[in-house]
Amino acid sequence: SLVALSLLGIGCNPFAGAQKKLEDKIGQSVSEKILEGASGGKGAFDITDEGITIKDKETGESMGFGAGAKIPSGFPSDIPRYDGSVTSIVSLSQDAKTAMLGVTVEGKTMIELSEWYDEKLKASGYERTSELNTSELVMSEYKKGKVTINLVVSSGETDGKTVAQVQITRVDEAE
């Protein structure tokens, strides 16, 4: 029985998984409190395995970073979201008049994605007002009333896979 008890202390602990999750949660909570303190109490931080979300407590502006960053409530619904894309950065101003979304998409080229976004934006009533298409990226501007959407799409190879980066910025100049 002594041998059996000693083995529990050498990697055979049945509670190790729960202990690891608890340690991770405590680490995230401590990190959030440190960041909140560093911001002078102005920022609220939410750290998950997917990324970090920062919200200004005074203005309500928010920004998220990391694979799978959370899209905040009130984010403009006219910014198309490609199925299977992974959010890497997202921001929303207090008045929701400025929003930005950055995503990564595997298996699609910049041309395929720029065409998809072009179709979705035009179907939502936007008109493409300019486009720059190079071998490295596609930049387009769309307008609908006082709202402007700028789209930048690029792609390349990573570990033998086609990976595209998409950045969409939306500005509403209506008063």
C-alpha positions in Angstrom: 0.0 0.0 0.0 3.0 2.3 0.6 4.1 1.8 -3.0 0.6 2.6 -4.3 0.4 5.8 -2.2 3.9 6.9 -3.4 2.8 6.4 -7.1 0.0 8.9 -6.6 2.6 11.5 -6.1 4.5 10.7 -9.3 2.1 11.8 -12.1 -0.8 9.5 -11.1 -2.8 12.1 -9.3 -6.4 11.7 -10.3 -7.1 15.4 -9.4 -4.3 16.8 -11.6 -6.7 17.9 -14.4 -9.0 19.7 -12.0 -6.0 21.3 -10.2 -4.6 22.5 -13.6 -7.9 24.1 -14.5 -8.1 25.8 -11.1 -4.5 27.1 -11.5 -5.2 28.4 -15.0 -8.4 30.2 -13.7 -6.5 31.7 -10.8 -3.7 32.8 -13.1 -6.2 34.5 -15.5 -8.0 36.2 -12.6 -4.7 37.5 -11.1 -3.6 38.7 -14.6 -6.9 40.5 -15.1 -6.5 42.2 -11.7 -2.9 43.3 -12.4 -4.0 44.7 -15.8 -7.0 46.5 -14.3 -4.6 48.0 -11.6 -2.2 49.1 -14.3 -5.0 50.9 -16.2 -5.8 52.9 -13.0 -9.1 51.0 -12.7 -10.3 52.4 -16.1 -10.1 49.1 -17.9 -12.0 45.9 -17.5 -10.0 42.9 -18.7 -11.3 39.4 -19.6 -8.6 36.8 -20.3 -9.5 33.5 -21.8 -7.7 30.7 -23.7 -8.9 32.4 -26.9 -7.6 35.9 -26.1 -8.0 39.1 -24.2 -10.9 41.6 -24.2 -10.4 45.1 -22.9 -13.3 47.4 -22.1 -12.9 51.0 -21.0 -15.1 51.4 -18.0 -15.7 55.1 -18.6 -16.4 55.2 -22.3 -17.6 51.6 -23.0 -15.1 51.3 -25.9 -13.8 47.7 -26.3 -11.1 45.8 -28.0 -10.3 42.1 -28.2 -7.1 40.3 -29.3 -6.3 36.7 -29.9 -7.6 33.8 -31.9 -11.3 33.8 -31.3 -11.5 37.3 -29.7 -15.1 38.0 -28.6 -17.2 40.3 -30.8 -18.9 42.8 -28.4 -22.6 43.3 -28.2 -23.7 46.2 -30.4 -21.1 45.4 -33.1 -22.4 46.5 -36.5 -24.3 43.7 -38.2 -23.5 45.0 -41.7 -19.9 43.9 -41.4 -20.0 40.5 -43.0 -18.6 37.5 -41.1 -17.1 34.7 -43.2 -18.1 31.2 -41.9 -15.0 29.5 -40.6 -13.0 32.7 -40.0 -11.1 33.1 -36.8 -11.3 36.6 -35.2 -7.9 37.9 -34.3 -8.8 41.5 -33.4 -12.0 43.4 -32.9 -12.7 46.9 -31.7 -15.8 49.0 -31.2 -16.0 52.7 -30.2 -18.3 53.9 -27.4 -20.8 55.4 -29.8 -20.5 52.3 -32.1 -19.7 54.6 -35.0 -16.2 53.1 -35.6 -15.7 49.4 -35.7 -12.9 47.2 -36.8 -12.7 43.4 -37.3 -9.6 41.4 -38.3 -10.0 37.7 -39.1 -7.9 34.8 -40.5 -9.3 32.3 -42.9 -7.6 29.1 -43.9 -7.9 27.5 -47.4 -9.1 30.6 -49.2 -7.1 33.1 -51.4 -7.4 36.8 -51.1 -9.2 36.9 -54.5 -11.8 34.4 -53.3 -12.4 36.3 -50.1 -12.4 39.8 -51.6 -15.0 38.6 -54.1 -17.1 37.0 -51.3 -17.0 40.3 -49.2 -17.7 42.4 -52.4 -20.8 40.3 -53.0 -22.0 40.5 -49.4 -21.4 44.3 -49.1 -23.1 45.0 -52.4 -26.1 42.9 -51.4 -26.3 45.0 -48.2 -26.7 48.2 -50.3 -23.0 49.3 -50.3 -21.4 50.6 -53.5 -17.7 50.0 -54.1 -16.1 53.4 -54.7 -12.5 52.3 -55.1 -10.3 49.3 -55.4 -6.6 48.5 -55.5 -5.6 45.0 -56.5 -2.0 44.0 -56.3 -0.3 40.6 -56.2 0.0 41.0 -52.4 -3.3 42.5 -51.3 -6.7 43.8 -52.3 -7.9 47.1 -50.8 -11.5 48.3 -51.4 -13.7 51.1 -50.2 -17.5 50.8 -49.9 -20.0 53.5 -49.2 -23.7 53.5 -48.2 -25.0 56.9 -47.1 -22.6 58.3 -44.5 -21.1 54.9 -43.7 -17.8 53.9 -45.2 -16.3 50.4 -45.0 -12.6 49.8 -45.9 -11.7 46.2 -46.7 -8.1 44.9 -46.9 -7.5 41.3 -47.8 -4.1 39.5 -48.2 -3.1 35.9 -48.4 0.0 33.7 -48.3 1.3 30.3 -47.5 1.8 29.1 -43.9 2.9 25.5 -43.3 1.8 24.6 -46.8 -1.7 26.0 -46.3 -3.2 29.1 -47.9 -4.0 31.6 -45.2 -5.8 34.9 -45.7 -6.0 37.9 -43.5 -9.0 40.2 -43.7 -9.3 43.6 -42.0 -12.6 45.5 -42.2 -13.0 49.0 -40.8 -16.4 50.7 -40.6 -16.9 54.3 -39.9 -20.4 55.9 -39.6 -20.2 59.7 -40.0 -23.9 60.2 -39.4 -24.8 62.6 -36.6 
